[in-house]
Amino acid sequence: MNYRLPTDVSPTHYDLTLLTDLTLHKFRGTVEVALKVVTDTSKIVLNVAELHLSDASVTVAGEEEAFVPVSQAIDSIDQRATFVYPCTFTAGSSLKLFIAFEGKLNESLIGYYEGTWEDGGQKKFYTVTQFEPTAARRAFPCWDEPSCKATFEMSMVSASDTVNLFNTPHQSFEYLESSFKSPISGKTRPIRVYANPSSIHQAKYTLGVTAKVLPVYEQVFDIEYPLPKLDTLVIEDMDAYAMENWGLITGRASHYLLDPNASNIQQKQAIVNIQFHEVAHMWFGNITTMEWWTYLYLNEGFATLMGELIIPGSGYLSTICVRIFISSFPRGFPEWNLDAAFIALHINDAMLLDNKLSSHPVEVDCPDANKINQIFDALSYSKAASVLRMLANHVGVDAFLKGVSVYLKSNLYGNSVTHDLWKGIEEATGFDSSNFMDAYISKPGFPVIKVTESEGIIHIVQARFLQKGTIDDTNTIWNIPLNLLTVDSDGKSSINKVVLKERSSFYAVNTEQLFKLNAGTFGYYRVMYTPERFRRIAIEAAKANSVLNTGDRLGLVQDAFALAGAQLMSLSDALELLTIFKDVRDYYVWSSISTALSNLINIWWEHAEVIDLLNEFRRILFKPIVSEIGYTYSADEDPDTSLLRTCAVINASQAKDEEVVNELRQRFKQYQATRDNSLIPEELQGPIYTSAVEFGGEEEYLAIKRIVDDPKTPTEKLAAIGAMCSVADRQSITSTIHYMTTEARDQDVPHFVLELMKNPKIKREFVAHFKENYDVLYEKFKDGFSISGLVQVFLSPLSCCQYLTSS
Ligand SMILES: [Zn+2]
């Protein structure tokens, strides 16, 4: 079976007319597609799904006669329509294909679908598209593959009191507007954010960051943003978090809105991360598109690396903004320590998937269009971004970006494959990145290096790291940039960028002094030292004036728990590291500690005596931080302190520290009594609402439920859902599950499930509920991105062999 469409004809332009009827929940339209005939054919095959088609006539350029098909077939599994005509269209000729179609607007969250919003207590409908990867065919018949690039003209017909938004300018509506001046052409273009009237005031931050980042990308890539405007539409009903439609980004309210009265760093970072990522896609994905889904990482890995790290974190924003005189934006976000954020989130996420025998290469063979959703995973996003970050560090970020610009310019408005990227980087740097990167891109998994030492010499051996311990994968040798940090007798440190290219090698190192591999944690691999050496490095890393940085400390925590999980290190050595780090105050180190301990709790959840001990350990670690930095946030404090406070309060309250729980409950009580919420900072809504419900009664539960129904911000809604799911008594558990299945929006169901599965009181029962209702859930979410996450969440607590048979 060939999963790709035949290439006998190729579309060059679409004229699309779409009529939307929000009252009857239907749409219909016509599409006229200009086609170039590549090889002689009498057949036209294109994608379509869940649409009713009529007509399908073809005219040949310069001729009058319209040909109607002698036969037509719809394949609903492969989502294709095949039309056979009574004549042969000859190579080189131009055709016009005309098709009329109609479809239903449903709530599937993919294709052309409808969502709801409230206006003065009245339920109203809106429609929106979600096309990636294979759902454009649900809105109109088309060649729905990444290499079938074509131009579009669109007419939208709808009721006079509605607003239509498209990739290029159209009517106006209620929105916030700014503009940006192109540093390349000097042209000024509008930037807008659309949201429903009740929340539009919360969209200001998104507008600001969009206006600021756009000219920076232009400058870095040296390619002008080509469209006349860039809009962002903020909506409630979406399966993905955001979608980078060219000129019209769509995104979920929970990821795009910010209460203008709150200084919530976490939400600001989330908005910058997602919007910088989506705007990066205007170049990576829209201007230059991967040839097929096999190269999805060329879109997602780059958007992640550029949007979440290099542009916001490395000073590019600041230097370039200063250069082009954006006076309102004097700095980037260097104080956010995005490098540590990247290590904490992406490297670990990627390795958690990549440490399994079932992992797949970043460049993944992906023949079947129906399975494409499955590769929108941590390997296409986080692993690709992590290995590209490793390359950027190795050749230098500036040189790397020059190479990226060369790559984009050589593939402008075209399609690209991996080789094109290496060519661009090699042209700019002279470095053979193709050879250096090959195993990271074309092979599954990643290495662990084992370091043993004798006086003055270290011996390093690489092997594939697996969740259950290493294997000697003789087929794969990775090029490992060792980034060997050494310290001389004066205490001065230096980094040797030597690359391990063989299975094993020896290096001369003064073993009397501190040394550390993978300095700064730029490499995509784990390091295993002897227990003595590991302890020595940890003690050095914990010192206030250490030559080791946050990235090093973070890497040590993540490596230790991964090695302990694989039984390559004792768990008590890993736990001892946390006591060595107890006075460290880097937020990202603590966020990794929090993740490591949560993972342990997730494994041991059925053994109360182990959980009690782990909670006691959590209290010993986190309570002193709460005592030290308190509960009050201030707009001018260091962002790391704000984030650390949130992390420490959450951990201390989850570990049931009496004093912390009482403080949080007291704050909720006061809010209930006075309606004054000044003691509930947005950052602590989660732990405050959860403590109120977990240790409270029906009154608190009902109060939280009211917040879920009418939240002030999307962030508050998520916090309240978490609290609703943390209930202990039977009646409330039933009530929460009932609410989830009957009243919650589809897009919120995965969040309910995730939170309910954290509740040890109902985990087991809920797994049974999942088994019983799997067909219903599958039907609802099968075409979107949520289903694989749901399966993972439900299976994660099944940690004993007995479940293999009983569950
Ligand atoms: Zn993306």
Residues whose N, C-alpha, C, O or C-beta is under 5 A from the ligand:
A	BS01	ZN	E300 A303
